[in-house]
Amino acid sequence: MVVSEIPPINITARNTRIIPFEYEYYEPRSLKEVLELLDRYGDQARILAGGTDLLVKMKARLVEPRVVINVKKIDGLRYIVEDGEQVRIGALTRLRDVENSELVKKYIPALHDAVKSMGSIQIRNMATIGGNLCNASPAADTAPPLLVHNAKVVLSSVGGDRVLPLAEFFKGPGLTMLKPNELLREIIVEKSIAGSSAFKKVSRVAVDLAIASAAVYVEVEDGFIRNARIALGSVAPKPLRAVKTESLLRGLRIDSREVLNALKTIDEEISPITDVRSTAEYRRYASKVLVLDALEVAYARLKGGVHG
Amino acid sequence: MRVEFILNGRKVAVDVEPSETLLNTLRFKLRVKSVKRGCERGECGSCTILLDGQPVTSCMLLTLQVEGREVTTVEGLEKDDLFKKLVDYFIEEGAIQCGFCTPGILLTAWAGLKQGRFKSVDDVREYVANLCRCTGYVKIINAIYKAATGVAGR
């Protein structure tokens, strides 16, 4: 059926919400082509991957790129592979792939928790892990788990690759260290071998954006915390590690009151705001509870050897 | 720009603007009116379609992105036995009020059923997170769970 035989109804802003401006559209088939396009157009271009953030922003005219580069047709950037003590995740891996991955469930349990809590099935089938990071929302749920697993990001450009710790990748709401000609290509994640991890968030309804979120990685020896890493979302301009609190946790009995006391330090490390989703005060309170809950789940996983 | 894809088993070719979403193309050019325009930001699930068998929201897809792929709406499942069973349970349970969300919910539920995802009522609740402003969800969830297991999920 060729549709030109049916007279189309004109699509206008009156009958549906359209993307209200024109742009050039590219659909490169290889990484090399993408990088060349990015090199040519720089910050005039936007990368379209899952589209679940970009198209919302374009419809609302929050961004008006002159060039849109759809990268989803590129093969070879959608993978989750084991590599020694690391797991490598291609930037175009769908959140649903991450959720269904046995490797992630076993070695990055906090990330499994996080993607399960993100959006609906429909969104998880479209959205990519690279897109979630590059969108750089303070509420990006994949960020805290990746931060506690010491993730690094591989940024590619025509000039070659550079590797950056994820903790240095975020600059602020919507802002990253990506140069205009760079593409996030891969995420390298440390496996939990000696320890385990967990992620918790509070949101208004199940598929909603986080009001606050926390990921914890913990190693425990004879009931004492040997090593702990904490990352928090939605409580600062960017997802961040609570390194001071982490250092205070080291050496404490995991089930002691001292842990609760140490968590009070989180207050000094975060700078939550009041917005449509919640108040700064509630976020301060919730982040401590979330860390405690995540700590408990991670410890239970460690003891039971069970994941998921 | 011309795009070709498979719509409900038939090859279609259609001229679209780069800025056109699949939701618009389906409704306004291909006249597939079962695909509903709801929130336009990927939250409500009313515009759900199956892309190569997986539920996605068509308001968040440019039509150009589905070149060469398989798009399924409820019209394409009319003769499918599992789909017919699902619809029967919706009728039996009274899982429909205004009907606006129904096509999207049926498609999402069908994909979950097909993949054997519903072992418990909670599995259904998690998978079928489409919004419905009328029913309060209980009957919808029950109908889907019945289709999966043959028993009511209360």
Interface residues (C-beta under 8 A of the other chain):
Chain A: M1 V2 V3 S4 I6 P8 I9 N10 I11 N15 T16 R17 I18 I19 F21 E22 Y23 E24 Y25 E27 L48 G50 G51 T52 L55 V56 M58 K59 V68 N70 K72 R96 G119 S120 I121 Q122 I123 N125 M126 A206 V207
Chain B: M1 R10 K11 V12 A13 V14 D15 E17 P18 S19 E20 T21 L23 N24 R27 F28 K29 L30 R31 R37 E40 R41 G42 E43 G45 T48 L51 Q54 P55 V56 T57 C59 M60 L61 L62 L64 Q65 E67 T108 A111 G112 E126 Y127 V128 A129 N130
